[in-house]
Amino acid sequence: MSELFNDPATWLPVVFAGLMGVSILVYVVLDGFDLGIGMLTPLVSVEERDRMIASIGPFWDANETWLVLAIGLLLVAFPAAHGTILTALYIPVAVMLIGLILRGVAFEFRVKAPAHNKYLWDWAFFIGSLVTALSQGFMLGLYIMGLEWTAMTVAFALLTALCTAAGYTFIGACWLIIKAEDVLQTKAVRWAMRSLWGLLAGFVMISAATPFVSERIFQKWFSVPEIILLAPLPITAFLVTCLLLWALRQLPDTQDRFRHVPFAGGTVLFTLAFLGLAYSFYPYVVPEQLTIYAAASAPESLMIILVGTAVVLPMIAAYTALAYVVFRGKARELRYD
């Protein structure tokens, strides 16, 4: 063990892979509910739409910081993997960026635009959120399939895109259960109940497909004792799903006692799925092509970057946490003054 920590070329790539993975997971949960709420906006009245957007107003741009951090870590820590991944995913990445830009512009302009043009920016906000979610799901599916563009892998990626959009819709509805009241909260419970099945379908589909991507992954999952040691993952996912279904059936209630349970349960499900994927593909950062050790920058460079990350990451976490503490409670009137 001491020899492991004495060799920076061994432990630094693992540290940066972990930091990158945590950044992606935090982004998926936090910006996931932003995107989910954006995709739900066409289902409500103008007044309810304002309340929905107010529920994410203080958070959405800070949530996107985690995506920037993850991509930045990929670039500086694993430059070879960065080039390979972004080259293979050039089109969906470009589409995602267009969606993010459209969503950001629409978020700011919808309140400042003349009343008769507001609906155009509302639709732009919805389209930007939908395009971003679908492109991220497509990238996930193609990554799982080894970044190969074939008819089968593209079909799988399209299904993953739809399930990812459903997952974001679910976590967005769960966030709205916390922030909304009365009729809007009731609608959010109904949306969460319906979109949960799309999220679970995505998890099942990815779980079923991933072991067959390569013989190596299949052996990691179904060899003994690995299959026994990994049993807590699907068992926990099943129990959390049962808890979610129970909690959603209790909502809304007059005392709002269970309003945090769906969001917490959804976060646990996303975390379990992330752990399963991380276990499957480790030590590869590009599936079956580049390991984290082969793709990593020089240990001297990684050490310098680690010092910078040790300063920047706590700051990002601190102001993110501060925003959620300051703006806790129910969403109120949307104001820009």
TORLOGU-906043 format. One record per atom (N, C-alpha, C): residue in three letters; x, y, z. Coordinates in steps of 0.05 Angstrom, whole numbers, padded with zeros to 5 digits, always signed. Example, Ala and Ser with C-alpha at 12.3 -4.5 7.8 and 13.67 -1.06 7.14 Angstrom:
2
ALA+00264-00114+00156ALA+00246-00090+00156ALA+00264-00066+00156SER+00257-00045+00142SER+00273-00021+00143SER+00258+00001+00157
***
This chain:
337
MET+00017-00024+00000MET+00000+00000+00000MET+00017+00025+00000SER+00039+00025+00016SER+00057+00048+00017SER+00070+00053-00010GLU+00076+00031-00025GLU+00088+00034-00051GLU+00069+00047-00071LEU+00043+00041-00067LEU+00022+00053-00084LEU+00022+00083-00082PHE+00023+00094-00057PHE+00022+00122-00052PHE+00049+00136-00058ASN+00070+00120-00059ASN+00096+00132-00065ASN+00100+00136-00095ASP+00082+00125-00111ASP+00084+00127-00140ASP+00061+00145-00150PRO+00067+00171-00155PRO+00045+00189-00164PRO+00033+00180-00191ALA+00048+00167-00208ALA+00038+00158-00233ALA+00016+00137-00230THR+00014+00125-00206THR-00006+00105-00200THR-00031+00117-00188TRP-00027+00134-00168TRP-00051+00144-00153TRP-00063+00170-00164LEU-00047+00187-00177LEU-00057+00212-00187LEU-00079+00208-00209PRO-00075+00190-00228PRO-00097+00185-00248PRO-00123+00176-00235VAL-00121+00160-00214VAL-00145+00150-00200VAL-00159+00174-00186VAL-00143+00191-00173VAL-00154+00215-00160VAL-00169+00232-00180PHE-00157+00238-00202PHE-00170+00255-00222PHE-00194+00242-00235ALA-00192+00216-00239ALA-00216+00202-00249ALA-00239+00204-00230GLY-00233+00201-00204GLY-00253+00204-00183GLY-00265+00232-00182LEU-00248+00253-00184LEU-00257+00280-00184LEU-00275+00286-00208MET-00266+00276-00231MET-00282+00280-00255MET-00309+00266-00253GLY-00309+00242-00242GLY-00334+00227-00239GLY-00353+00241-00220VAL-00343+00250-00198VAL-00360+00264-00178VAL-00371+00290-00191SER-00355+00304-00206SER-00365+00328-00219SER-00388+00322-00238ILE-00385+00300-00254ILE-00406+00293-00273ILE-00431+00285-00258LEU-00428+00269-00236LEU-00451+00261-00220LEU-00466+00284-00208VAL-00451+00303-00197VAL-00464+00327-00185VAL-00478+00343-00206TYR-00465+00346-00230TYR-00478+00360-00252TYR-00504+00347-00260VAL-00503+00321-00263VAL-00527+00306-00273VAL-00551+00310-00254VAL-00545+00310-00228VAL-00567+00314-00208VAL-00577+00343-00208LEU-00558+00362-00206LEU-00565+00390-00202LEU-00575+00402-00227ASP-00560+00401-00249ASP-00570+00413-00274ASP-00591+00395-00286GLY-00592+00369-00277GLY-00613+00352-00286GLY-00641+00362-00279PHE-00644+00372-00254PHE-00671+00382-00247PHE-00677+00408-00261ASP-00656+00424-00267ASP-00661+00448-00283ASP-00672+00441-00311LEU-00659+00422-00324LEU-00668+00413-00350LEU-00695+00401-00349GLY-00700+00385-00328GLY-00726+00372-00325GLY-00748+00392-00322ILE-00744+00413-00306ILE-00765+00433-00303ILE-00769+00448-00330GLY-00747+00452-00344GLY-00750+00465-00371GLY-00767+00448-00389MET-00764+00422-00388MET-00780+00405-00406MET-00809+00402-00397LEU-00815+00410-00372LEU-00842+00408-00362LEU-00858+00434-00366THR-00845+00455-00374THR-00858+00481-00375THR-00882+00483-00394PRO-00882+00468-00417PRO-00906+00471-00434PRO-00931+00459-00422LEU-00930+00445-00400LEU-00953+00431-00389LEU-00969+00449-00369VAL-00961+00474-00365VAL-00973+00490-00345VAL-00982+00517-00356SER-00995+00532-00339SER-01004+00559-00347SER-00980+00578-00344VAL-00984+00603-00354VAL-00962+00623-00353VAL-00954+00629-00324GLU-00974+00631-00306GLU-00968+00637-00278GLU-00952+00614-00265GLU-00960+00589-00271GLU-00946+00566-00260GLU-00918+00564-00272ARG-00916+00571-00297ARG-00889+00570-00310ARG-00870+00590-00297ASP-00880+00613-00290ASP-00863+00633-00276ASP-00854+00622-00249ARG-00872+00608-00235ARG-00864+00597-00210ARG-00844+00574-00213MET-00847+00558-00234MET-00828+00537-00239MET-00800+00548-00245ILE-00799+00569-00261ILE-00773+00580-00268ILE-00761+00595-00244ALA-00778+00606-00227ALA-00768+00619-00203ALA-00755+00598-00185SER-00765+00573-00186SER-00754+00552-00168SER-00725+00545-00175ILE-00716+00551-00200ILE-00689+00545-00208ILE-00673+00570-00213GLY-00685+00593-00211GLY-00672+00618-00217GLY-00645+00623-00203PRO-00644+00618-00177PRO-00619+00624-00163PRO-00597+00602-00167PHE-00604+00580-00180PHE-00585+00557-00180PHE-00575+00549-00208TRP-00590+00555-00229TRP-00585+00541-00254TRP-00557+00546-00266ASP-00548+00572-00264ASP-00522+00578-00276ASP-00499+00566-00259ALA-00502+00566-00232ALA-00482+00554-00215ALA-00481+00523-00220ASN-00504+00511-00225ASN-00505+00482-00230ASN-00488+00475-00254GLU-00488+00492-00275GLU-00473+00486-00299GLU-00443+00487-00294THR-00434+00499-00272THR-00405+00501-00267THR-00393+00473-00264TRP-00409+00454-00254TRP-00399+00427-00250TRP-00393+00413-00277LEU-00408+00420-00298LEU-00402+00409-00324LEU-00376+00421-00335VAL-00372+00447-00331VAL-00347+00460-00339VAL-00323+00447-00324LEU-00327+00442-00298LEU-00305+00430-00283LEU-00299+00402-00293ALA-00319+00386-00299ALA-00314+00359-00308ALA-00299+00359-00335ILE-00308+00376-00354ILE-00295+00377-00380ILE-00266+00388-00377GLY-00263+00408-00359GLY-00237+00418-00354GLY-00218+00398-00343LEU-00227+00382-00324LEU-00210+00360-00313LEU-00203+00340-00334LEU-00223+00333-00351LEU-00217+00314-00373LEU-00195+00325-00391LEU-00196+00351-00397LEU-00177+00363-00415LEU-00149+00364-00403VAL-00146+00372-00378VAL-00120+00376-00367VAL-00108+00351-00356ALA-00125+00333-00346ALA-00115+00308-00333ALA-00112+00285-00353PHE-00131+00284-00372PHE-00131+00262-00392PHE-00133+00273-00420PRO-00113+00288-00429PRO-00115+00301-00455PRO-00119+00282-00479ALA-00107+00259-00478ALA-00110+00240-00500ALA-00139+00230-00501ALA-00151+00225-00478ALA-00179+00216-00477ALA-00198+00239-00485HIS-00191+00264-00477HIS-00207+00287-00485HIS-00209+00289-00515GLY-00186+00286-00529GLY-00187+00288-00558GLY-00203+00265-00571THR-00199+00241-00560THR-00214+00218-00572THR-00244+00220-00567ILE-00252+00227-00543ILE-00280+00228-00536ILE-00294+00250-00551LEU-00283+00274-00551LEU-00296+00297-00564LEU-00296+00295-00594THR-00276+00281-00605THR-00276+00276-00634THR-00299+00258-00642ALA-00303+00236-00626ALA-00324+00217-00632ALA-00352+00229-00627LEU-00353+00248-00607LEU-00379+00259-00600LEU-00382+00288-00609TYR-00368+00295-00630TYR-00368+00323-00638TYR-00396+00334-00644ILE-00412+00318-00659ILE-00439+00328-00666ILE-00457+00331-00642PRO-00460+00310-00625PRO-00478+00314-00602PRO-00467+00335-00582VAL-00441+00339-00580VAL-00430+00360-00563VAL-00438+00387-00574ALA-00436+00391-00600ALA-00444+00416-00612ALA-00473+00422-00608VAL-00490+00401-00611VAL-00518+00404-00607VAL-00524+00411-00578MET-00510+00398-00559MET-00514+00404-00531MET-00507+00434-00525LEU-00485+00443-00536LEU-00477+00471-00531LEU-00498+00491-00542ILE-00509+00484-00565ILE-00531+00501-00576ILE-00554+00501-00557GLY-00561+00478-00547GLY-00583+00476-00528GLY-00578+00492-00502LEU-00554+00490-00492LEU-00547+00505-00467LEU-00548+00535-00472ILE-00538+00544-00495ILE-00538+00572-00502ILE-00567+00582-00505LEU-00583+00567-00519LEU-00611+00574-00524LEU-00626+00576-00497ARG-00621+00557-00479ARG-00634+00557-00454ARG-00626+00581-00437GLY-00600+00587-00436GLY-00591+00610-00421GLY-00602+00636-00431VAL-00601+00640-00457VAL-00612+00665-00468VAL-00642+00667-00463ALA-00657+00645-00467ALA-00686+00646-00462ALA-00692+00652-00433PHE-00676+00641-00415PHE-00681+00645-00386PHE-00680+00675-00380GLU-00661+00689-00391GLU-00658+00717-00385GLU-00678+00735-00400PHE-00684+00727-00425PHE-00700+00745-00442PHE-00730+00742-00438ARG-00739+00719-00427ARG-00767+00714-00426ARG-00781+00734-00408VAL-00767+00744-00387VAL-00779+00764-00369VAL-00776+00792-00380LYS-00755+00797-00395LYS-00749+00824-00405LYS-00763+00830-00431ALA-00772+00809-00445ALA-00785+00813-00471ALA-00813+00825-00468PRO-00823+00838-00489PRO-00851+00847-00488PRO-00870+00824-00483ALA-00893+00830-00471ALA-00911+00809-00463ALA-00920+00791-00486HIS-00924+00803-00510HIS-00933+00788-00532HIS-00912+00770-00544ASN-00887+00774-00536ASN-00865+00756-00546ASN-00855+00736-00525LYS-00867+00738-00501LYS-00857+00721-00480LYS-00860+00691-00486TYR-00881+00684-00500TYR-00886+00656-00506TYR-00864+00644-00524LEU-00852+00661-00541LEU-00831+00652-00558LEU-00806+00644-00542TRP-00800+00660-00522TRP-00777+00653-00504TRP-00783+00630-00486ASP-00809+00626-00479ASP-00817+00602-00464ASP-00812+00577-00480TRP-00819+00578-00506TRP-00814+00555-00523TRP-00784+00551-00528ALA-00769+00573-00530ALA-00740+00570-00533ALA-00728+00557-00508PHE-00738+00564-00485PHE-00728+00552-00460PHE-00734+00522-00459PHE-00758+00515-00468PHE-00765+00486-00469PHE-00748+00471-00489ILE-00745+00482-00513ILE-00729+00469-00534ILE-00700+00466-00526GLY-00689+00488-00514GLY-00661+00486-00505GLY-00657+00465-00484SER-00676+00463-00465SER-00674+00442-00444SER-00677+00414-00456LEU-00696+00411-00475LEU-00700+00384-00487LEU-00676+00376-00504VAL-00666+00394-00520VAL-00643+00388-00537VAL-00619+00381-00520THR-00614+00395-00499THR-00591+00390-00481THR-00594+00362-00468ALA-00617+00356-00458ALA-00621+00330-00445ALA-00618+00307-00465LEU-00630+00310-00489LEU-00628+00288-00508LEU-00599+00284-00518SER-00585+00306-00522SER-00557+00303-00532SER-00540+00290-00510GLN-00544+00297-00485GLN-00528+00285-00464GLN-00535+00255-00462GLY-00560+00247-00464GLY-00567+00219-00464GLY-00555+00204-00488PHE-00555+00217-00511PHE-00544+00205-00535PHE-00514+00200-00531MET-00500+00220-00519MET-00471+00216-00514MET-00466+00194-00495LEU-00483+00192-00474LEU-00480+00170-00455LEU-00482+00143-00469GLY-00503+00140-00485GLY-00507+00115-00499GLY-00485+00108-00518LEU-00475+00127-00532LEU-00453+00122-00551LEU-00427+00116-00536TYR-00423+00129-00513TYR-00399+00123-00497TYR-00400+00094-00487ILE-00423+00086-00477ILE-00426+00058-00467ILE-00420+00038-00490MET-00428+00045-00514MET-00424+00027-00537MET-00396+00029-00548GLY-00378+00044-00535GLY-00350+00045-00544GLY-00344+00066-00564LEU-00362+00087-00565LEU-00358+00110-00583LEU-00358+00102-00613GLU-00371+00080-00619GLU-00372+00072-00647GLU-00399+00080-00659TRP-00398+00090-00684TRP-00422+00099-00698TRP-00431+00077-00718THR-00449+00060-00708THR-00461+00040-00725THR-00492+00042-00722ALA-00507+00028-00738ALA-00536+00029-00736ALA-00545+00020-00708MET-00533-00001-00698MET-00541-00012-00672MET-00534+00007-00649THR-00509+00018-00650THR-00501+00036-00628THR-00517+00062-00628VAL-00523+00072-00652VAL-00539+00097-00654VAL-00567+00092-00644ALA-00579+00069-00651ALA-00605+00062-00641ALA-00605+00061-00610PHE-00585+00048-00599PHE-00583+00046-00570PHE-00580+00074-00558ALA-00563+00091-00571ALA-00559+00118-00561ALA-00585+00135-00562LEU-00601+00130-00582LEU-00627+00145-00584LEU-00646+00136-00561LEU-00646+00111-00555LEU-00662+00101-00533LEU-00652+00113-00506THR-00626+00113-00504THR-00614+00125-00479THR-00620+00154-00477ALA-00621+00168-00500ALA-00628+00197-00500ALA-00656+00201-00489LEU-00675+00184-00498LEU-00703+00187-00488LEU-00705+00181-00459CYS-00691+00160-00449CYS-00691+00153-00421CYS-00678+00174-00404THR-00656+00186-00414THR-00643+00208-00399THR-00662+00232-00396ALA-00676+00239-00418ALA-00695+00260-00416ALA-00717+00254-00395ALA-00726+00229-00395ALA-00745+00221-00374ALA-00734+00223-00346GLY-00708+00215-00343GLY-00695+00217-00317GLY-00693+00245-00308TYR-00686+00264-00326TYR-00684+00292-00318TYR-00712+00303-00312THR-00732+00294-00327THR-00759+00303-00321THR-00767+00293-00293PHE-00759+00269-00286PHE-00766+00258-00259PHE-00752+00275-00237ILE-00726+00280-00240ILE-00712+00294-00219ILE-00722+00323-00218GLY-00730+00334-00241GLY-00741+00361-00242GLY-00768+00362-00227ALA-00785+00342-00232ALA-00811+00341-00218ALA-00807+00338-00188CYS-00787+00322-00180CYS-00781+00318-00152CYS-00771+00344-00139TRP-00756+00360-00153TRP-00747+00386-00143TRP-00772+00404-00140LEU-00790+00403-00159LEU-00814+00420-00158LEU-00832+00412-00135ILE-00832+00387-00128ILE-00847+00378-00104ILE-00837+00392-00079ILE-00811+00397-00078ILE-00799+00411-00055ILE-00806+00441-00056LYS-00805+00453-00079LYS-00807+00482-00082LYS-00835+00492-00087ALA-00853+00475-00096ALA-00880+00485-00104ALA-00900+00480-00082GLU-00924+00491-00086GLU-00946+00488-00068GLU-00972+00483-00083ASP-00992+00472-00068ASP-01019+00470-00078ASP-01021+00455-00105VAL-01034+00467-00125VAL-01040+00453-00150VAL-01014+00446-00165LEU-00995+00463-00165LEU-00970+00458-00179LEU-00955+00435-00167GLN-00956+00433-00141GLN-00943+00411-00127GLN-00957+00384-00134THR-00983+00385-00135THR-00998+00361-00143THR-00991+00352-00171LYS-00989+00371-00189LYS-00980+00364-00216LYS-00952+00352-00217ALA-00934+00363-00200ALA-00907+00354-00199ALA-00906+00325-00189VAL-00923+00318-00170VAL-00924+00290-00161VAL-00933+00272-00184ARG-00952+00280-00199ARG-00962+00264-00221ARG-00940+00261-00243TRP-00926+00282-00248TRP-00904+00281-00268TRP-00882+00262-00258ALA-00875+00264-00233ALA-00854+00247-00222ALA-00862+00217-00223MET-00887+00212-00217MET-00896+00184-00218MET-00894+00173-00246ARG-00902+00188-00266ARG-00901+00179-00294ARG-00873+00177-00305SER-00856+00197-00300SER-00829+00196-00311SER-00810+00177-00297LEU-00818+00168-00272LEU-00801+00149-00258LEU-00798+00123-00275TRP-00819+00116-00289TRP-00818+00091-00304TRP-00799+00093-00328GLY-00798+00117-00339GLY-00778+00121-00361GLY-00749+00120-00350LEU-00745+00131-00326LEU-00719+00130-00314LEU-00711+00101-00308LEU-00730+00086-00297LEU-00724+00058-00290LEU-00719+00041-00316ALA-00734+00048-00337ALA-00729+00034-00362ALA-00701+00039-00373GLY-00692+00063-00370GLY-00664+00070-00378GLY-00644+00055-00361PHE-00648+00053-00335PHE-00629+00039-00318PHE-00628+00009-00326VAL-00651-00002-00330VAL-00652-00031-00337VAL-00639-00036-00364MET-00644-00018-00384MET-00633-00021-00410MET-00602-00019-00409ILE-00592+00001-00395ILE-00563+00005-00393ILE-00550-00018-00378SER-00563-00026-00356SER-00553-00049-00340SER-00552-00074-00356ALA-00571-00078-00373ALA-00572-00103-00390ALA-00552-00102-00412ALA-00547-00078-00423ALA-00529-00076-00446ALA-00499-00074-00439THR-00493-00061-00417THR-00465-00056-00410THR-00448-00081-00407PRO-00457-00102-00394PRO-00440-00126-00391PRO-00433-00139-00418PHE-00449-00134-00439PHE-00444-00146-00464PHE-00428-00129-00483VAL-00419-00106-00473VAL-00402-00089-00490VAL-00375-00102-00495SER-00365-00116-00474SER-00339-00129-00477SER-00339-00153-00458GLU-00322-00172-00464GLU-00319-00196-00447GLU-00308-00188-00420ARG-00291-00168-00420ARG-00279-00159-00395ARG-00301-00149-00375ILE-00319-00133-00385ILE-00340-00123-00367ILE-00359-00146-00359PHE-00364-00164-00377PHE-00381-00187-00370PHE-00369-00203-00347GLN-00343-00207-00348GLN-00330-00222-00327GLN-00329-00207-00301LYS-00327-00180-00302LYS-00327-00164-00278LYS-00354-00166-00263TRP-00375-00169-00278TRP-00402-00170-00266TRP-00411-00198-00257PHE-00404-00218-00273PHE-00417-00244-00269PHE-00398-00266-00260SER-00373-00258-00253SER-00355-00278-00241SER-00361-00280-00211VAL-00351-00301-00199VAL-00353-00305-00170VAL-00326-00298-00158PRO-00324-00282-00137PRO-00346-00272-00120PRO-00358-00245-00128GLU-00349-00234-00150GLU-00358-00207-00158GLU-00389-00204-00158ILE-00402-00224-00169ILE-00431-00222-00172ILE-00445-00221-00144ILE-00432-00233-00124ILE-00443-00232-00097ILE-00437-00205-00084LEU-00412-00195-00088LEU-00405-00170-00076LEU-00420-00146-00088LEU-00428-00149-00113LEU-00442-00128-00127LEU-00473-00129-00123ALA-00482-00150-00111ALA-00511-00153-00106ALA-00524-00130-00092PRO-00510-00116-00072PRO-00523-00094-00059PRO-00532-00071-00078LEU-00519-00068-00101LEU-00527-00047-00119LEU-00555-00050-00130PRO-00562-00073-00143PRO-00590-00076-00152PRO-00610-00078-00130ILE-00602-00090-00107ILE-00620-00093-00085ILE-00627-00066-00073THR-00606-00049-00070THR-00611-00022-00060THR-00629-00006-00079ALA-00623-00009-00105ALA-00639+00006-00126ALA-00668-00003-00124PHE-00673-00029-00120PHE-00701-00038-00118PHE-00715-00027-00093LEU-00700-00027-00071LEU-00712-00017-00046LEU-00718+00013-00048VAL-00699+00028-00060VAL-00703+00057-00063VAL-00727+00062-00082THR-00730+00046-00102THR-00753+00049-00120THR-00779+00045-00105CYS-00780+00025-00088CYS-00804+00020-00072CYS-00809+00043-00054LEU-00788+00054-00042LEU-00791+00078-00024LEU-00802+00101-00040LEU-00792+00105-00064LEU-00801+00128-00081LEU-00831+00125-00088LEU-00839+00101-00096LEU-00867+00096-00102LEU-00885+00101-00078TRP-00876+00092-00055TRP-00891+00097-00030TRP-00893+00126-00024ALA-00870+00141-00025ALA-00870+00169-00018ALA-00887+00185-00037LEU-00886+00179-00063LEU-00902+00194-00083LEU-00932+00190-00078ARG-00939+00166-00068ARG-00968+00161-00062ARG-00977+00176-00038GLN-00958+00184-00020GLN-00966+00200+00003GLN-00968+00230-00002LEU-00958+00238-00025LEU-00958+00266-00032LEU-00980+00273-00051PRO-00989+00299-00051PRO-00981+00319-00030PRO-00997+00315-00005ASP-00985+00322+00018ASP-00999+00321+00043ASP-00998+00348+00056THR-01016+00354+00074THR-01020+00380+00085THR-00995+00390+00100GLN-00980+00372+00112GLN-00957+00379+00128GLN-00931+00378+00112ASP-00933+00369+00087ASP-00909+00369+00069ASP-00886+00352+00081ARG-00893+00331+00095ARG-00872+00316+00110ARG-00853+00300+00092PHE-00863+00291+00069PHE-00846+00273+00052PHE-00836+00287+00027ARG-00837+00314+00027ARG-00830+00328+00002ARG-00802+00324-00007HIS-00783+00319+00012HIS-00755+00315+00004HIS-00748+00286-00004VAL-00766+00268+00002VAL-00760+00239-00003VAL-00756+00233-00032PRO-00774+00242-00050PRO-00770+00235-00079PRO-00743+00246-00090PHE-00736+00270-00084PHE-00711+00281-00094PHE-00687+00266-00083ALA-00688+00260-00057ALA-00666+00245-00045ALA-00664+00217-00057GLY-00687+00204-00061GLY-00687+00177-00073GLY-00677+00177-00101GLY-00685+00198-00117GLY-00676+00200-00144GLY-00645+00204-00145THR-00635+00220-00126THR-00606+00224-00125THR-00592+00198-00119VAL-00603+00181-00101VAL-00591+00155-00095VAL-00591+00137-00120LEU-00613+00137-00135LEU-00614+00121-00159LEU-00593+00129-00180PHE-00590+00155-00184PHE-00570+00165-00202PHE-00542+00157-00192THR-00538+00159-00166THR-00511+00151-00155THR-00506+00122-00159LEU-00526+00105-00154LEU-00522+00076-00158LEU-00515+00070-00187ALA-00530+00083-00206ALA-00524+00079-00234ALA-00496+00087-00241PHE-00488+00110-00230PHE-00460+00120-00235PHE-00440+00101-00224LEU-00444+00090-00200LEU-00425+00071-00189LEU-00423+00046-00206GLY-00445+00037-00216GLY-00445+00013-00233GLY-00429+00018-00259LEU-00433+00041-00271LEU-00418+00047-00296LEU-00388+00051-00290ALA-00382+00065-00268ALA-00354+00069-00261ALA-00340+00042-00256TYR-00354+00024-00242TYR-00342-00002-00237TYR-00338-00017-00264SER-00357-00015-00281SER-00356-00030-00307SER-00333-00021-00324PHE-00328+00005-00326PHE-00309+00014-00345PHE-00281+00019-00333TYR-00278+00020-00307TYR-00251+00023-00296TYR-00234-00001-00304PRO-00208+00004-00311PRO-00193+00029-00310PRO-00194+00045-00336TYR-00213+00040-00354TYR-00214+00054-00380TYR-00229+00080-00378VAL-00217+00101-00390VAL-00231+00126-00392VAL-00243+00129-00420VAL-00231+00116-00440VAL-00244+00111-00466VAL-00249+00082-00468PRO-00274+00073-00469PRO-00281+00044-00466PRO-00264+00027-00485GLU-00250+00008-00472GLU-00234-00012-00485GLU-00212-00001-00504GLN-00205+00025-00500GLN-00185+00037-00517GLN-00162+00049-00500LEU-00169+00067-00482LEU-00149+00081-00466LEU-00155+00079-00436THR-00136+00070-00421THR-00139+00070-00392THR-00133+00097-00381ILE-00141+00101-00356ILE-00135+00127-00343ILE-00105+00131-00341TYR-00090+00110-00339TYR-00061+00112-00336TYR-00047+00119-00362ALA-00057+00107-00384ALA-00045+00113-00410ALA-00053+00141-00420ALA-00077+00150-00412ALA-00087+00176-00422ALA-00078+00200-00404ALA-00068+00194-00380ALA-00062+00215-00361ALA-00038+00232-00369SER-00039+00257-00360SER-00016+00275-00363SER+00007+00266-00346ALA+00030+00278-00349ALA+00053+00271-00333ALA+00048+00276-00304PRO+00058+00259-00286PRO+00053+00262-00258PRO+00060+00290-00247GLU+00081+00302-00258GLU+00088+00329-00249GLU+00066+00349-00256SER+00054+00346-00279SER+00032+00364-00287SER+00008+00359-00270LEU+00002+00333-00265LEU-00022+00326-00249LEU-00019+00337-00221MET+00005+00337-00210MET+00009+00347-00183MET+00003+00376-00181ILE+00012+00391-00201ILE+00006+00420-00201ILE-00024+00425-00204ILE-00036+00410-00222ILE-00065+00413-00226ILE-00080+00405-00201LEU-00071+00385-00186LEU-00084+00377-00162LEU-00084+00399-00141VAL-00062+00414-00140VAL-00061+00437-00121VAL-00083+00458-00129GLY-00084+00464-00155GLY-00105+00483-00163GLY-00133+00473-00158THR-00137+00447-00163THR-00164+00435-00159THR-00171+00436-00129ALA-00151+00432-00112ALA-00156+00433-00083ALA-00165+00460-00074VAL-00158+00481-00089VAL-00167+00508-00083VAL-00194+00514-00095VAL-00198+00506-00121VAL-00222+00514-00136VAL-00246+00497-00128LEU-00242+00471-00125LEU-00265+00454-00119LEU-00280+00461-00093PRO-00266+00466-00071PRO-00281+00474-00047PRO-00296+00500-00051MET-00285+00518-00067MET-00298+00544-00072MET-00324+00539-00087ILE-00323+00522-00108ILE-00347+00515-00123ILE-00368+00502-00105ALA-00359+00483-00089ALA-00378+00469-00071ALA-00389+00488-00051ALA-00373+00507-00041ALA-00382+00525-00020ALA-00404+00545-00031TYR-00399+00557-00054TYR-00419+00576-00064TYR-00444+00561-00074THR-00441+00536-00083THR-00464+00521-00091THR-00481+00515-00066ALA-00468+00506-00045ALA-00483+00500-00020ALA-00495+00525-00008LEU-00481+00548-00010LEU-00491+00573+00001LEU-00517+00581-00014ALA-00517+00578-00040ALA-00540+00586-00055ALA-00565+00569-00047TYR-00561+00543-00042TYR-00583+00526-00034TYR-00593+00532-00006VAL-00574+00542+00011VAL-00582+00549+00038VAL-00597+00576+00038VAL-00587+00595+00024VAL-00599+00622+00024VAL-00627+00621+00011PHE-00630+00606-00010PHE-00655+00605-00025PHE-00671+00580-00019ARG-00668+00570+00004ARG-00685+00547+00012ARG-00714+00555+00016GLY-00731+00536+00018GLY-00760+00542+00021GLY-00774+00542-00006LYS-00799+00550-00004LYS-00816+00549-00028LYS-00809+00572-00048ALA-00813+00566-00073ALA-00808+00586-00094ALA-00828+00608-00092ARG-00819+00633-00095ARG-00837+00656-00094ARG-00838+00669-00121GLU-00847+00694-00122GLU-00850+00709-00146GLU-00823+00712-00161LEU-00824+00709-00187LEU-00800+00712-00203LEU-00795+00741-00208ARG-00771+00751-00198ARG-00764+00779-00200ARG-00736+00782-00211TYR-00731+00803-00226TYR-00705+00808-00237TYR-00694+00836-00228ASP-00708+00848-00209ASP-00699+00874-00200ASP-00684+00872-00173
***
